[in-house]
């Protein structure tokens, strides 16, 4: 390894910490952990909220897609308010990003765009992830940054 390789991005503590937050209890704990890490490391904190682009029942009931979209927007607004309040409490700047689609794909896309040095997520609360794979496992498999999974 060359001397330049030793001092590549991410080797002197994270400059950009990215956390995925969906409003669940585990994601809010992940946000608190990421905020503390960003504060201690004097890092930039990027909070990503991914709205699901697919609602399984949306095609079955007329008008349900609009209702689901409205509910997703309300959740994104609530998460943003919680994040802003928490960041103000501990005195750190936060960048809030809302994306739509598959959470692992979108978190990866935003982390790459923001040049994240660390990614933090909460453990999945969905039972089906035992077979399909959780967002955290998919992020680890991407292998681009250290991933911290908060229970």
C-alpha positions as CSV (number, residue, x, y, z in Angstrom):
1,X,0.0,0.0,0.0
2,X,1.3,3.4,-0.9
3,X,1.5,6.3,1.6
4,X,-1.3,8.0,-0.4
5,X,-3.5,4.9,0.1
6,X,-3.1,5.2,3.9
7,X,-4.6,8.7,3.8
8,X,-7.5,8.0,1.5
9,X,-11.0,9.2,2.2
10,X,-12.5,7.8,5.5
11,X,-9.3,6.8,7.2
12,X,-9.1,9.7,9.7
13,X,-12.6,9.4,11.1
14,X,-15.8,10.1,9.1
15,X,-16.2,13.5,7.6
16,X,-19.7,12.6,6.4
17,X,-22.0,10.4,8.4
18,X,-25.2,9.3,6.7
19,X,-28.2,7.7,8.5
20,X,-31.3,6.2,7.1
21,X,-34.5,7.0,9.0
22,X,-37.9,5.7,8.4
23,X,-39.6,6.8,11.6
24,X,-39.4,3.4,13.3
25,X,-38.0,3.1,16.8
26,X,-34.8,1.4,15.6
27,X,-34.2,4.1,12.9
28,X,-34.6,6.9,15.5
29,X,-32.1,5.2,17.7
30,X,-29.8,5.0,14.7
31,X,-30.3,8.7,14.1
32,X,-29.4,9.5,17.7
33,X,-26.2,7.3,17.4
34,X,-25.3,9.0,14.1
35,X,-25.9,12.4,15.5
36,X,-23.6,11.7,18.5
37,X,-20.9,10.3,16.2
38,X,-21.2,13.4,13.9
39,X,-21.0,15.7,16.9
40,X,-17.9,14.0,18.4
41,X,-16.1,13.7,15.0
42,X,-17.1,17.2,13.8
43,X,-18.7,15.5,10.8
44,X,-21.5,16.5,8.5
45,X,-24.7,14.6,9.2
46,X,-26.9,13.5,6.3
47,X,-30.3,12.1,7.2
48,X,-32.0,10.1,4.4
49,X,-35.7,9.2,4.5
50,X,-36.8,6.9,1.7
51,X,-40.4,6.8,0.8
52,X,-41.6,3.5,-0.7
53,X,-42.3,3.8,-4.4
54,X,-44.6,0.7,-4.3
55,X,-47.6,0.2,-2.2
56,X,-48.9,-3.4,-2.6
57,X,-52.6,-2.4,-2.2
58,X,-52.4,0.7,-4.3
59,X,-53.8,-0.9,-7.5
60,X,-56.6,-2.7,-5.7
61,X,-58.6,0.2,-4.3
62,X,-59.4,3.3,-6.4
63,X,-57.8,6.4,-4.9
64,X,-55.7,4.4,-2.5
65,X,-52.4,5.4,-4.2
66,X,-53.2,9.1,-3.5
67,X,-53.9,8.3,0.2
68,X,-50.7,6.2,0.5
69,X,-48.7,9.0,-1.1
70,X,-50.2,11.6,1.2
71,X,-49.5,9.4,4.3
72,X,-45.9,8.9,3.1
73,X,-45.5,12.6,2.8
74,X,-46.8,13.2,6.3
75,X,-44.4,10.6,7.7
76,X,-41.5,12.3,5.8
77,X,-42.5,15.7,7.3
78,X,-42.8,14.2,10.8
79,X,-39.3,12.6,10.5
80,X,-37.9,15.9,9.2
81,X,-39.3,17.7,12.2
82,X,-38.0,15.2,14.7
83,X,-34.5,15.3,13.0
84,X,-34.5,19.2,13.0
85,X,-35.5,19.3,16.7
86,X,-32.9,16.7,17.7
87,X,-30.1,18.4,15.7
88,X,-31.0,21.8,17.3
89,X,-30.9,20.2,20.7
90,X,-27.3,19.0,20.4
91,X,-26.2,21.8,18.1
92,X,-25.2,20.1,14.9
93,X,-26.1,21.0,11.3
94,X,-28.1,18.3,9.4
95,X,-28.9,17.8,5.8
96,X,-32.2,16.1,5.2
97,X,-32.8,14.2,2.0
98,X,-36.0,12.5,0.9
99,X,-35.9,9.9,-1.8
100,X,-38.4,7.4,-3.2
101,X,-37.8,3.8,-4.1
102,X,-36.0,0.8,-2.6
103,X,-34.4,1.9,0.7
104,X,-31.1,0.1,0.2
105,X,-30.7,1.4,-3.4
106,X,-31.6,4.9,-2.5
107,X,-29.4,5.0,0.7
108,X,-26.5,3.7,-1.5
109,X,-27.2,6.3,-4.2
110,X,-27.3,9.2,-1.7
111,X,-24.3,7.9,0.3
112,X,-22.2,7.8,-2.9
113,X,-23.4,11.2,-4.0
114,X,-22.6,12.8,-0.6
115,X,-19.3,10.9,-0.4
116,X,-20.3,9.4,2.9
117,X,-17.6,7.9,5.1
118,X,-20.0,6.0,7.3
119,X,-23.6,4.7,7.1
120,X,-25.8,4.1,10.1
121,X,-29.1,2.2,10.0
122,X,-31.4,0.6,12.5
123,X,-32.2,-3.1,12.5
124,X,-35.1,-4.1,10.5
125,X,-38.4,-4.7,12.2
126,X,-39.9,-6.7,9.4
127,X,-40.0,-10.5,9.8
128,X,-39.6,-11.2,6.0
129,X,-36.1,-9.7,6.0
130,X,-34.8,-13.0,7.5
131,X,-35.3,-14.6,4.0
132,X,-35.0,-11.6,1.6
133,X,-32.2,-9.7,3.4
134,X,-32.4,-6.6,5.4
135,X,-31.4,-3.1,4.3
136,X,-28.4,-3.3,6.6
137,X,-27.2,-6.6,5.0
138,X,-27.6,-5.1,1.5
139,X,-25.7,-2.0,2.5
140,X,-22.8,-4.1,4.0
141,X,-22.7,-6.1,0.8
142,X,-22.3,-2.9,-1.2
143,X,-19.0,-2.7,0.5
144,X,-18.4,1.0,0.0
145,X,-18.3,2.3,3.6
146,X,-18.4,1.0,7.1
147,X,-22.0,0.3,8.1
148,X,-23.2,0.5,11.7
149,X,-26.4,-1.3,12.6
150,X,-28.1,0.0,15.7
151,X,-30.6,-2.4,17.5
